[in-house]
Amino acid sequence: MMRNYKTQMEAAKKGIITPEMELVAKKEYTTPEKVRESVAKGEVAIPCNVNHTSISAEGIGAGMRTKINVNLGISGDCKNYDVEMQKVDTALKFGAEAIMDLSNYGKTNTFRRELIAKSPAMIGTVPMYDAIGYLEKDLLEIEAEDFLKVVRAHAEEGVDFMTIHAGINRRAVEAFMRDKRKMNIVSRGGSLLFAWMMMTGRENPFYEFYDEVLDILAEHDVTISLGDALRPGCIDDATDAGQISELIELGALTERAWEKNVQVMVEGPGHMAMNEIEANMKLQKRICHNAPFYVLGPLVTDIFPGYDHITSAIGGAIAAASGADFLCYVTPAEHLRLPDLNDVKEGVIASRIAAHAADIAKGIPHARDKDNEMAEARHVLDWDRMFEIAVDGEKAKAYFESTPPADRHTCSMCGKMCAVRTTNLILEGKKVEFCTEK
């Protein structure tokens, strides 16, 4: 049956409930009509390219569970496609809803097509990263039209959302240049566009030809993720003129995308002290008209390389509890190297902790269910059930069995002095004895 709409947003505005909306409603314990209303207003996005046939649609935005994105992809120093696909499998195993292919070396489309063919998770890309390798041109040789070719190629391959750094226009650059930073520009795509603009003297092509970009995205129902090229790269640069100037531009670009029925997410910081996070989330929602907010971290301190999955999880939990809808994971390898397989696992788990803690705080329907099940299993000291409920049951079981207790109804930390065991015995009318084996 032919679709009489191009995008999820167009369908929502026409009053049409799509199969993707029905699936999202089922996953989120809500009604298809409520999902449709939220998509029509732009408060929820369902990134779902018409060419991505293996996808299991997810909703991102107000009232939805906080979703997680995993970055991976090859680089010139690490170009093993098999290892990257193993990372995909790990990300899916531990519950990531989205995977961004940030490959920036060679012809990346072979890997990306295989990824799209197999992945039920949303697939994202940053076309700017791929432009140099795809076009085989140096940065100064790339024309504005060339950037659009890469966007079109990714859309045709089946990419569900694309980070487009359209907000770093001349006005935003002027604010950045006036207000000096410690770290300048730390966004890879943002830095490349800044360099292109400064070397050519021209406007950001993604801003200058924004309508053309939107037409390409609308044709394939690709969600635009408006990139924060001027995000802070250290806590001292947070909430400065450059970041806020770009955010104002992103708010205007959000409305222009919605006019063309293109779904929108807006990206945010970055590095930021804990006391600034809540205000930033509210500011973004206000300026960008309650569009779904996608954050990297925020990392709440700059001095723990090797542990940035933890600094990110702290900031991510605060951000999501304060209104962010989508967390980009950070691994222990952040700032140091391309993450390996174990780094990916650690990063996904840390982000899952942050997202789940925030969903409990926000009162997302059924967010507490698994926690309550875990409490019930712990109450009766049912270890097998605990391992079954745990997000990483394999690790939990390995820890438990690494120092096995004499009595399986306890663990090796407390032994027979286990508080749960003691209380259960008393409430069952039994004696608590430690010195006599029974």
ZIURDA-V470568 format. One record per backbone hydrogen bond with DSSP energy under -1.0 kcal/mol. NH is the residue of the N-H (numbers start at 1). CO is the residue of the C=O. If there is no record, write none. Layout:
# ZIURDA-V470568
nh->NH co->CO
nh->NH co->CO
This chain:
# ZIURDA-V470568
nh->11 co->7
nh->12 co->8
nh->13 co->9
nh->14 co->10
nh->15 co->12
nh->16 co->11
nh->22 co->18
nh->23 co->19
nh->24 co->20
nh->25 co->21
nh->26 co->22
nh->27 co->23
nh->28 co->24
nh->30 co->25
nh->35 co->31
nh->36 co->32
nh->37 co->33
nh->38 co->34
nh->39 co->35
nh->40 co->36
nh->41 co->37
nh->43 co->38
nh->44 co->38
nh->45 co->60
nh->50 co->220
nh->52 co->49
nh->53 co->51
nh->56 co->120
nh->60 co->45
nh->62 co->43
nh->64 co->61
nh->67 co->325
nh->69 co->327
nh->70 co->98
nh->72 co->100
nh->75 co->78
nh->84 co->80
nh->85 co->81
nh->86 co->82
nh->87 co->83
nh->88 co->84
nh->89 co->85
nh->90 co->86
nh->91 co->87
nh->92 co->88
nh->93 co->89
nh->94 co->90
nh->95 co->92
nh->96 co->91
nh->97 co->68
nh->98 co->68
nh->99 co->122
nh->100 co->70
nh->101 co->124
nh->102 co->72
nh->104 co->74
nh->108 co->106
nh->112 co->108
nh->113 co->109
nh->114 co->110
nh->115 co->111
nh->116 co->112
nh->117 co->113
nh->118 co->114
nh->119 co->115
nh->122 co->97
nh->124 co->99
nh->125 co->161
nh->129 co->126
nh->131 co->127
nh->134 co->130
nh->135 co->131
nh->136 co->132
nh->141 co->138
nh->142 co->139
nh->147 co->143
nh->148 co->144
nh->149 co->145
nh->150 co->146
nh->151 co->147
nh->152 co->148
nh->153 co->149
nh->154 co->150
nh->155 co->151
nh->156 co->152
nh->157 co->153
nh->159 co->154
nh->160 co->123
nh->161 co->123
nh->162 co->223
nh->163 co->125
nh->164 co->225
nh->166 co->164
nh->169 co->167
nh->173 co->169
nh->174 co->170
nh->175 co->171
nh->176 co->172
nh->177 co->173
nh->178 co->174
nh->179 co->175
nh->180 co->178
nh->191 co->187
nh->192 co->188
nh->193 co->189
nh->194 co->190
nh->195 co->191
nh->196 co->192
nh->197 co->193
nh->198 co->194
nh->199 co->195
nh->200 co->196
nh->201 co->197
nh->208 co->204
nh->209 co->205
nh->210 co->207
nh->213 co->209
nh->214 co->210
nh->215 co->211
nh->216 co->212
nh->217 co->213
nh->218 co->214
nh->219 co->215
nh->222 co->217
nh->223 co->160
nh->224 co->263
nh->225 co->162
nh->226 co->265
nh->227 co->164
nh->229 co->227
nh->231 co->228
nh->237 co->234
nh->244 co->240
nh->245 co->241
nh->246 co->242
nh->247 co->243
nh->248 co->244
nh->249 co->245
nh->250 co->246
nh->251 co->247
nh->252 co->248
nh->253 co->249
nh->254 co->250
nh->255 co->251
nh->256 co->252
nh->257 co->253
nh->258 co->254
nh->259 co->255
nh->260 co->257
nh->261 co->258
nh->262 co->257
nh->265 co->224
nh->266 co->292
nh->267 co->226
nh->268 co->294
nh->271 co->232
nh->272 co->299
nh->276 co->273
nh->280 co->276
nh->281 co->277
nh->282 co->278
nh->283 co->279
nh->284 co->280
nh->285 co->281
nh->286 co->282
nh->287 co->283
nh->288 co->284
nh->290 co->285
nh->291 co->288
nh->294 co->266
nh->295 co->326
nh->299 co->270
nh->307 co->304
nh->310 co->307
nh->311 co->307
nh->312 co->308
nh->313 co->309
nh->314 co->310
nh->315 co->311
nh->316 co->312
nh->317 co->313
nh->318 co->314
nh->319 co->315
nh->320 co->316
nh->321 co->317
nh->322 co->318
nh->323 co->320
nh->324 co->319
nh->325 co->293
nh->326 co->293
nh->327 co->67
nh->328 co->295
nh->329 co->69
nh->334 co->331
nh->336 co->333
nh->337 co->333
nh->344 co->340
nh->345 co->341
nh->346 co->342
nh->347 co->343
nh->348 co->344
nh->349 co->345
nh->350 co->346
nh->351 co->347
nh->352 co->348
nh->353 co->349
nh->354 co->350
nh->355 co->351
nh->356 co->352
nh->357 co->353
nh->358 co->354
nh->359 co->355
nh->360 co->356
nh->361 co->357
nh->362 co->358
nh->364 co->359
nh->367 co->364
nh->369 co->366
nh->372 co->368
nh->373 co->369
nh->374 co->370
nh->375 co->371
nh->376 co->372
nh->377 co->373
nh->378 co->374
nh->379 co->375
nh->380 co->376
nh->381 co->378
nh->382 co->377
nh->383 co->381
nh->386 co->382
nh->387 co->383
nh->388 co->384
nh->389 co->385
nh->390 co->386
nh->396 co->392
nh->397 co->393
nh->398 co->394
nh->399 co->395
nh->400 co->396
nh->401 co->397
nh->402 co->398
nh->410 co->407
nh->415 co->411
nh->417 co->414
nh->418 co->415
nh->422 co->418
nh->423 co->419
nh->424 co->420
nh->425 co->421
nh->426 co->422
nh->427 co->423
nh->428 co->424
nh->429 co->426
nh->430 co->425
